[in-house]
Amino acid sequence: MTNIVSDPLKSLAEVCKPDERQAFFGCSLQELHAELSTLTLRDVVPVGVRQLFETAKNARLYTFFVYPFHQLAEMTAFQALERGLRERWNREIAGLSSVDDENFEAPGIRELLVNAVARGWLRKDGFSSRQTRAYLRLMSDRSHAAILKMQQSGVTCESSPEPSDDEIRNLAEQIDVPRILADHLPELRNQLAHGSQRLSPTSDFVLRDVHDAIAMLFDGTTPIHAPQTIAAKPPGLHKVFRPHLRDLEAKRRDLLSMQPFTLTTLPRLMPTRGVYLLSENGRHLYVGRSNGIRKRLRRHSRPSAKHNAASFAFRLAKEMLNVGPATYKKGQGRGDLASQDKFVNEFQAAKARIRAMQIRFVEEADPIRQGLLELYVAVVHCTPYNDFDTH
């Protein structure tokens, strides 16, 4: 590893000299400027969001002269999207006039993206990059197939035919850009924020997706309350109830920041009473509370556990079999379903799946705050398997 900085400050004589790596893309400065000029946000987008996005565009333009500005362009674009998400959240969910209102703190970017997808603020058909993504994916698959064929046949050359318009269109329909952003953007943003050495010319993709996402957030297709139409704030919470909410966010952060365990690696010393969170591949799935956390976790996944003890596994099994809600009609209850051979097998598989999940927990002995914390964490993280409906 060399100890020399690869991109030092340019001399004054070289400031306007194109970066030699830019030549690889065969794009002139005028063409790059024209392309960036098409990424224009409407005036209905809050000015703070537009300003950040324009800064990201400027950074992308100057990659023509300083190649590492791709990182700066991506990071600033991510900031613009996060601010847009926070603006939408604060106006519509919190009922505040601005992201700068200090009386409310919106969730982090991961939770904001998940909420934006769940609420329909971001939609597949609103992203123009799907066609390009489909084309690149098809060409990558064909290139790999050609290389494999060359290795197997011993030939030195094998062509990769261009995909047809129908092939591109059909694959593009399946590409879920909102889910891709929700799954990967927070990690990419954090890598850049913490000084990642990753250097790739992906800012065009990022700026295009961020532009389309912000445009959708403020396109008026779903209700959004403009600041001037927001009514006066309702009366505050009753003073008796307010103290129970004081530590909710601190407890949630403690829960999320802890190193996760699995059922087989639970520490010997752990809280008895509190709230626990079950996650899989980084996705938070289920929040529960108990006055005996270790025992409750084991009941979730014990092979002999019945449907009334392993409720989370029961829901997972129902989902896998596409089974509707149980009823009180004869032959359609939970017990009837749990006795079917096909369901028994899926139920056991679900419990095995839970045994491998990531487990986090935080202590909370007070029963009222414990219940509120369970609800708070489930709502903030949109855990899909929590159900607070009455039955």
C-alpha positions in Angstrom: 0.0 0.0 0.0 1.5 3.3 -1.1 1.9 6.2 1.3 1.2 8.8 -1.5 -2.1 10.7 -1.8 -3.5 9.8 -5.2 -5.5 13.0 -5.7 -3.7 15.9 -4.1 -4.8 19.6 -4.5 -4.3 20.6 -8.1 -1.9 23.3 -9.0 -3.5 26.6 -10.3 -2.2 25.8 -13.8 -4.1 22.5 -13.8 -7.4 23.5 -12.1 -9.4 23.5 -15.3 -7.6 20.5 -16.8 -10.0 17.5 -17.2 -9.2 14.5 -15.0 -7.7 11.9 -17.3 -10.1 9.3 -15.9 -13.0 11.3 -17.3 -11.9 10.4 -20.8 -13.0 6.8 -20.2 -16.6 7.9 -20.4 -16.3 9.7 -23.7 -18.5 12.6 -22.5 -17.6 16.3 -23.0 -18.2 18.9 -20.3 -21.0 20.4 -22.4 -22.7 17.1 -22.6 -22.4 16.4 -18.9 -23.8 19.9 -18.1 -26.7 19.3 -20.4 -27.5 16.0 -18.8 -27.4 17.4 -15.3 -29.6 20.3 -16.4 -32.4 17.9 -17.0 -32.5 16.9 -13.3 -34.5 19.9 -12.1 -36.8 19.8 -9.0 -40.0 21.8 -9.1 -40.6 24.8 -6.9 -43.0 22.8 -4.7 -40.0 21.0 -3.3 -38.7 22.7 -0.1 -35.8 25.1 -0.9 -33.5 23.4 1.5 -33.9 20.1 -0.4 -33.4 21.8 -3.7 -30.3 23.6 -2.5 -28.6 20.4 -1.4 -29.5 18.7 -4.7 -28.1 21.5 -6.8 -24.9 21.2 -4.7 -24.8 17.5 -5.6 -25.2 18.4 -9.3 -22.4 20.9 -9.1 -20.2 18.3 -7.5 -21.0 15.8 -10.2 -20.2 18.5 -12.9 -16.8 19.0 -11.3 -15.9 15.3 -11.4 -14.9 16.3 -15.0 -11.9 17.9 -13.4 -11.6 16.0 -10.0 -12.7 12.4 -10.3 -13.1 11.8 -6.5 -15.9 14.4 -6.5 -18.1 11.4 -7.4 -18.1 10.6 -3.7 -19.0 14.2 -2.8 -21.8 14.2 -5.3 -23.3 11.0 -3.9 -23.0 12.0 -0.3 -24.7 15.4 -0.9 -27.4 13.7 -3.0 -28.1 11.4 0.0 -28.3 14.4 2.3 -30.9 16.0 -0.1 -33.0 12.9 -0.1 -32.8 12.5 3.7 -33.9 16.1 4.1 -36.8 15.6 1.7 -37.9 12.5 3.6 -37.7 14.4 6.9 -39.7 17.3 5.4 -42.4 15.0 4.3 -42.4 13.1 7.6 -42.6 16.3 9.7 -45.3 17.9 7.7 -47.6 14.9 7.2 -46.9 12.7 10.2 -45.7 15.1 12.9 -47.8 18.0 11.7 -44.9 20.5 11.9 -44.1 23.2 9.4 -40.4 22.5 8.9 -37.6 20.0 9.2 -35.9 22.6 11.4 -38.6 22.5 14.1 -36.8 21.3 17.2 -39.9 20.0 18.9 -39.8 16.7 16.9 -37.1 14.4 15.7 -37.9 12.3 12.7 -36.5 8.7 12.5 -33.2 7.9 10.8 -32.8 7.5 7.1 -33.4 3.7 7.1 -36.7 4.1 8.9 -37.7 7.0 6.8 -37.1 5.0 3.6 -39.0 2.0 4.9 -41.9 4.3 5.9 -41.8 6.1 2.5 -42.2 2.8 0.7 -44.9 1.5 3.0 -46.9 4.7 2.7 -46.6 4.8 -1.1 -44.5 8.0 -1.1 -42.0 6.2 -3.3 -43.3 3.9 -6.1 -41.6 1.6 -8.6 -43.1 3.3 -11.6 -41.6 6.7 -10.6 -38.0 5.7 -11.2 -36.6 6.3 -14.6 -33.5 4.2 -13.9 -35.3 0.9 -14.2 -34.7 0.6 -17.9 -31.0 1.2 -17.5 -30.8 -1.2 -14.6 -32.6 -3.8 -16.6 -30.3 -3.4 -19.6 -27.1 -3.6 -17.4 -28.4 -6.6 -15.6 -29.2 -8.5 -18.8 -25.8 -7.6 -20.3 -24.0 -8.7 -17.2 -25.9 -12.0 -17.2 -25.0 -12.6 -20.9 -21.4 -11.6 -20.4 -21.1 -14.2 -17.6 -22.8 -16.8 -19.7 -20.4 -16.1 -22.6 -17.4 -16.3 -20.3 -18.6 -19.6 -18.9 -19.2 -21.0 -22.4 -15.7 -20.0 -23.5 -14.2 -21.7 -20.5 -16.2 -24.9 -21.2 -15.6 -25.0 -25.0 -12.1 -23.6 -25.2 -12.9 -20.9 -27.7 -11.3 -17.5 -27.3 -14.2 -15.4 -28.4 -18.0 -15.5 -27.7 -20.4 -12.8 -28.6 -23.1 -11.4 -26.1 -26.2 -10.4 -28.1 -28.0 -7.2 -27.2 -31.2 -7.7 -25.2 -34.4 -6.9 -27.0 -36.7 -4.0 -26.0 -39.3 -6.5 -24.7 -36.7 -8.3 -22.6 -35.6 -4.9 -21.1 -39.2 -3.8 -20.5 -40.2 -7.1 -18.9 -37.2 -7.1 -16.5 -37.7 -3.4 -15.7 -41.2 -4.1 -14.5 -39.7 -6.4 -11.8 -37.1 -4.1 -10.5 -38.2 -2.5 -7.2 -36.0 0.6 -6.9 -37.7 1.8 -3.7 -36.9 -1.5 -2.0 -33.3 -1.4 -3.3 -32.9 2.1 -1.9 -34.4 1.1 1.5 -32.2 -1.9 1.7 -28.8 -0.4 0.5 -28.8 3.4 0.6 -28.4 3.8 4.4 -25.3 1.5 4.4 -23.8 3.3 1.3 -24.5 6.7 2.9 -22.8 5.6 6.2 -19.8 4.3 4.4 -19.3 7.6 2.7 -19.9 9.6 5.9 -17.2 7.6 7.7 -14.5 8.1 5.1 -15.0 5.1 2.7 -12.2 4.7 0.2 -14.7 3.4 -2.4 -14.3 5.3 -5.6 -16.6 4.5 -8.5 -18.4 6.6 -11.1 -21.9 5.8 -9.8 -23.1 9.3 -9.0 -25.1 9.5 -12.2 -27.3 6.6 -11.0 -27.5 8.1 -7.5 -28.5 11.6 -8.7 -31.1 10.2 -11.1 -32.7 8.0 -8.4 -32.5 10.8 -5.8 -34.1 13.3 -8.2 -37.0 10.9 -9.0 -37.5 10.0 -5.3 -37.6 13.7 -4.2 -39.9 14.5 -7.1 -42.3 11.8 -5.9 -42.2 12.9 -2.3 -43.7 16.3 -3.4 -45.8 15.4 -6.4 -49.1 15.7 -4.7 -50.3 12.2 -5.5 -50.8 11.4 -1.8 -51.9 14.0 0.8 -49.4 16.4 2.1 -50.2 19.4 4.3 -48.5 22.6 3.3 -47.1 24.6 6.2 -49.6 27.4 5.8 -52.6 25.0 6.2 -51.4 23.3 9.4 -53.7 24.0 12.2 -52.6 25.2 15.6 -50.9 22.5 17.7 -53.4 20.5 19.8 -53.2 20.6 23.6 -50.2 18.8 25.1 -50.3 15.5 26.8 -51.7 15.2 30.3 -49.0 15.7 32.9 -49.7 12.3 34.5 -49.1 10.5 31.2 -46.2 12.6 29.9 -43.4 11.1 32.2 -44.1 7.7 30.8 -42.9 8.9 27.3 -39.8 10.6 28.5 -37.3 7.7 28.0 -38.9 6.0 24.9 -36.4 7.3 22.4 -33.4 6.8 24.6 -34.5 3.2 25.2 -35.1 2.6 21.5 -31.6 3.8 20.7 -30.1 1.6 23.4 -32.0 -1.3 21.9 -30.8 -0.6 18.4 -27.2 0.1 19.3 -26.5 -3.1 21.2 -24.6 -6.0 19.6 -27.2 -8.6 18.6 -27.2 -12.2 19.9 -28.9 -15.4 18.7 -30.8 -17.7 20.9 -27.8 -19.9 21.4 -25.4 -17.0 22.3 -27.6 -15.2 24.8 -25.4 -13.9 27.6 -25.6 -15.4 31.1 -26.4 -12.0 32.6 -29.3 -10.2 30.8 -32.4 -8.2 31.8 -35.4 -10.2 33.1 -38.1 -7.7 32.3 -38.1 -5.5 29.2 -38.6 -5.3 25.4 -36.9 -7.4 22.8 -36.5 -7.1 19.0 -36.1 -9.9 16.5 -34.4 -9.2 13.2 -33.3 -11.1 10.1 -30.6 -10.0 7.7 -30.7 -6.5 9.2 -34.5 -6.2 8.8 -36.4 -5.7 12.0 -39.4 -8.1 12.0 -41.0 -8.4 15.5 -41.0 -6.5 18.8 -42.2 -8.2 22.0 -42.2 -7.5 25.7 -41.9 -9.8 28.7 -41.2 -10.1 32.4 -39.0 -13.1 31.6 -37.2 -12.3 28.3 -35.0 -15.4 28.1 -37.9 -17.8 28.7 -40.2 -15.9 26.3 -37.6 -16.0 23.5 -37.2 -19.8 24.0 -41.0 -20.2 23.8 -41.0 -18.4 20.5 -38.7 -21.1 19.0 -39.0 -24.2 21.1 -39.9 -27.2 18.8 -42.6 -28.3 21.2 -44.2 -24.8 21.6 -47.9 -24.7 20.7 -49.5 -22.0 18.6 -50.6 -19.9 21.6 -47.0 -19.7 22.9 -45.1 -19.3 19.6 -47.4 -16.6 18.1 -44.6 -15.1 15.9 -43.7 -18.4 14.4 -47.5 -19.0 13.9 -47.7 -15.8 11.8 -44.6 -16.7 9.8 -46.0 -20.1 9.0 -49.4 -18.6 7.9 -47.6 -16.2 5.7 -45.6 -18.9 4.0 -48.8 -20.9 3.3 -50.8 -17.8 2.4 -53.4 -18.6 5.0 -55.9 -16.0 6.0 -56.9 -15.1 9.6 -58.2 -17.8 11.8 -61.9 -17.5 12.8 -64.1 -18.8 15.6 -66.0 -21.0 13.2 -65.8 -24.8 13.7 -62.8 -26.2 11.9 -61.3 -22.8 11.2 -59.7 -21.9 14.5 -56.0 -21.6 15.4 -56.0 -25.0 16.9 -57.5 -26.6 13.8 -55.0 -25.0 11.6 -52.1 -25.9 13.9 -53.1 -29.6 13.7 -52.8 -29.9 9.9 -49.8 -31.8 8.7 -48.8 -29.2 6.1 -49.0 -26.4 8.6 -47.1 -28.4 11.3 -44.1 -28.7 9.0 -44.2 -25.0 8.1 -44.7 -24.1 11.8 -41.5 -26.1 12.8 -39.6 -24.4 10.0 -40.7 -21.0 11.2 -39.5 -21.8 14.8 -36.1 -22.9 13.4 -35.9 -19.6 11.4 -36.5 -17.7 14.7 -33.7 -19.6 16.4 -31.3 -18.1 13.9 -32.6 -14.5 14.1 -30.7 -11.6 15.6 -31.9 -10.7 19.1 -31.7 -7.4 20.9 -33.2 -6.4 24.2 -33.4 -3.5 26.6 -34.5 -3.5 30.3 -37.8 -1.9 31.2 -39.4 -3.1 34.5 -42.3 -0.6 34.6 -45.3 -2.4 33.0 -46.8 0.8 31.5 -43.5 2.0 30.0 -42.8 -1.5 28.8 -46.0 -1.6 26.9 -45.5 1.9 25.4 -41.9 1.0 24.4 -43.1 -2.1 22.6 -45.6 -0.1 20.6 -43.1 2.8 20.0 -40.4 0.5 18.6 -42.9 -1.4 16.5 -44.3 1.8 15.0 -41.0 3.5 14.4 -39.4 0.5 12.7 -42.6 -0.7 10.9 -42.1 -4.2 12.2 -44.4 -6.2 9.9 -45.3 -9.0 12.3 -46.6 -6.9 15.1 -50.4 -6.7 15.2 -52.1 -4.4 17.7 -55.6 -4.9 16.2 -58.3 -6.5 18.4 -59.5 -9.9 17.5 
